[in-house]
Amino acid sequence: MRFTSSFTPDECAYKLKSAVEPEGFFVGYRRRSAVVGRVKRRRFYLRYQRPFLTNSFAPILYGRFEESAHGTEVHMHFRLHWLVIAFSTVWLAGVLYGGGVILFLSLRGLLRGEARVGEVPVWLGILAPLALLGFGVALVTWSWSVSGKTDKREILSLLRHVLHLRSEQHPH
């Protein structure tokens, strides 16, 4: 996403820093703004903070200010925190590998007419990997799409209000 503001990059950084709550451990107790984050001279990241609730899978807006002839270009994109991406990748790999092996052995046992594979009932060996995979996909999808829509809307609303952003026109 790219927007423009008539303010200078330094003014944008100052106004945005004044409008957001700095991140911290007890951020749920302070209510200057529902948007928290860090603003530096040319870069920022913001996230929407619900009172007393943290959603690690919520989208974070990363952005930068660039000086232009008419003020400032604000370049932004939403993404998950890098630790969440790393955790999700490891978790998904574990579910696919470990769950895949268990699912394969359980299906093979089912086809052979066995009630158990090792100490585990066949139905559990089939259901558990599928449930874990479904849970992982649902968690990320819900956090990004359903809950994340509100987060994105609130963050962009604050930015539009504070920096008087206009959409950048792109010739096609």
C-alpha positions as CSV (number, residue, x, y, z in Angstrom):
1,M,0.0,0.0,0.0
2,R,1.2,3.5,-0.7
3,F,-0.4,6.7,0.5
4,T,0.7,10.4,0.5
5,S,0.6,13.0,3.2
6,S,1.2,16.7,2.8
7,F,3.3,16.7,6.0
8,T,7.1,16.2,6.0
9,P,8.5,12.8,7.0
10,D,9.6,14.3,10.4
11,E,6.1,15.7,11.0
12,C,4.5,12.4,10.1
13,A,6.8,10.6,12.5
14,Y,6.1,13.1,15.3
15,K,2.3,13.1,14.8
16,L,2.1,9.3,14.6
17,K,4.3,8.8,17.6
18,S,2.1,11.2,19.6
19,A,-1.1,9.3,18.5
20,V,0.0,5.7,19.3
21,E,0.6,4.0,22.6
22,P,4.2,2.8,22.9
23,E,4.5,-1.0,23.3
24,G,5.1,-2.3,26.7
25,F,4.2,-5.1,29.1
26,F,1.3,-3.3,30.7
27,V,-0.1,-1.7,27.5
28,G,-3.6,-3.0,28.3
29,Y,-3.8,-0.7,31.3
30,R,-3.1,2.5,29.3
31,R,-5.7,3.7,26.9
32,R,-4.4,6.8,25.1
33,S,-4.9,4.7,21.9
34,A,-6.0,1.2,20.9
35,V,-3.2,1.2,18.4
36,V,0.3,0.4,19.8
37,G,3.7,0.2,18.2
38,R,7.0,1.9,17.7
39,V,7.7,4.9,15.5
40,K,11.2,5.9,14.6
41,R,12.3,8.8,12.3
42,R,11.5,7.0,9.0
43,R,10.0,3.6,10.0
44,F,7.2,2.4,12.1
45,Y,5.2,-0.7,13.0
46,L,1.7,-0.7,14.5
47,R,-0.8,-3.2,15.8
48,Y,-4.2,-3.0,17.2
49,Q,-4.4,-3.8,20.9
50,R,-7.6,-5.0,22.5
51,P,-7.9,-4.3,26.2
52,F,-6.3,-7.1,28.3
53,L,-6.0,-9.4,25.3
54,T,-3.1,-10.2,23.0
55,N,-3.5,-12.0,19.7
56,S,0.0,-13.1,18.6
57,F,-1.5,-14.0,15.2
58,A,-2.9,-10.5,14.6
59,P,-1.6,-8.5,11.6
60,I,1.1,-5.9,12.1
61,L,1.5,-2.9,9.9
62,Y,5.1,-2.1,8.9
63,G,5.7,1.1,7.1
64,R,8.2,3.8,6.2
65,F,8.2,7.5,5.3
66,E,9.8,8.8,2.2
67,E,10.2,12.4,1.3
68,S,8.5,13.4,-1.9
69,A,7.9,16.6,-3.9
70,H,4.5,17.1,-2.3
71,G,5.2,16.0,1.3
72,T,5.7,12.3,2.2
73,E,5.0,9.0,0.6
74,V,4.0,6.4,3.2
75,H,4.7,2.8,2.2
76,M,3.0,0.1,4.2
77,H,2.2,-3.6,4.3
78,F,0.6,-5.9,6.8
79,R,2.2,-9.2,7.9
80,L,2.5,-11.5,10.8
81,H,5.3,-11.1,13.4
82,W,8.4,-13.0,12.3
83,L,8.3,-15.2,15.4
84,V,4.7,-16.2,14.7
85,I,5.7,-17.1,11.1
86,A,8.7,-19.2,12.4
87,F,6.5,-20.9,15.1
88,S,3.7,-21.6,12.6
89,T,6.2,-23.1,10.1
90,V,7.8,-25.4,12.6
91,W,4.4,-26.4,14.0
92,L,3.0,-27.1,10.5
93,A,6.1,-29.1,9.5
94,G,5.7,-31.1,12.7
95,V,2.0,-31.8,12.1
96,L,2.6,-32.7,8.5
97,Y,5.5,-35.0,9.2
98,G,4.5,-36.5,12.5
99,G,0.8,-36.5,11.7
100,G,1.4,-37.8,8.2
101,V,3.3,-40.8,9.6
102,I,0.6,-41.5,12.2
103,L,-2.2,-41.0,9.7
104,F,-0.5,-43.4,7.2
105,L,0.1,-46.1,9.9
106,S,-3.5,-45.7,11.1
107,L,-5.0,-45.9,7.7
108,R,-2.9,-49.0,6.9
109,G,-4.1,-50.5,10.2
110,L,-7.7,-49.7,9.3
111,L,-7.3,-51.4,5.9
112,R,-5.8,-54.5,7.6
113,G,-8.8,-54.6,10.0
114,E,-6.8,-53.7,13.1
115,A,-8.4,-51.9,16.0
116,R,-5.2,-50.4,17.3
117,V,-1.9,-49.3,16.0
118,G,0.6,-49.7,18.9
119,E,-1.2,-48.3,21.9
120,V,-3.4,-45.9,20.0
121,P,-6.9,-46.7,18.6
122,V,-7.0,-46.5,14.8
123,W,-9.7,-43.8,14.8
124,L,-7.6,-41.5,17.0
125,G,-4.6,-41.9,14.7
126,I,-6.8,-40.8,11.8
127,L,-8.7,-38.1,13.6
128,A,-5.9,-36.4,15.6
129,P,-3.6,-35.3,12.7
130,L,-6.5,-34.0,10.7
131,A,-7.8,-32.1,13.7
132,L,-4.4,-30.6,14.5
133,L,-4.0,-29.5,10.8
134,G,-7.5,-28.1,10.8
135,F,-7.0,-26.2,14.0
136,G,-3.7,-24.6,12.8
137,V,-5.3,-23.5,9.5
138,A,-8.4,-22.2,11.3
139,L,-6.4,-20.3,13.9
140,V,-4.3,-18.4,11.3
141,T,-7.2,-17.9,9.0
142,W,-9.5,-16.5,11.8
143,S,-6.7,-14.3,13.2
144,W,-5.8,-12.8,9.9
145,S,-9.2,-12.7,8.1
146,V,-11.9,-12.3,10.7
147,S,-10.3,-10.7,13.7
148,G,-7.6,-9.1,11.5
149,K,-10.1,-7.1,9.5
150,T,-11.0,-5.1,12.5
151,D,-7.3,-4.7,13.4
152,K,-6.4,-3.5,9.9
153,R,-9.4,-1.1,9.7
154,E,-8.6,0.5,13.1
155,I,-4.9,1.0,12.2
156,L,-5.6,2.4,8.8
157,S,-8.3,4.7,10.2
158,L,-5.9,6.1,12.8
159,L,-3.2,6.7,10.1
160,R,-5.7,8.4,7.7
161,H,-6.9,10.6,10.5
162,V,-3.5,11.6,12.0
163,L,-1.5,11.9,8.8
164,H,-4.4,13.0,6.5
165,L,-3.4,10.3,4.0
166,R,-4.5,10.2,0.4
167,S,-4.4,7.2,-1.8
168,E,-1.6,7.2,-4.3
169,Q,-2.8,7.0,-7.9
170,H,-1.1,4.4,-9.9
171,P,-1.1,4.6,-13.7
172,H,-1.7,1.3,-15.3
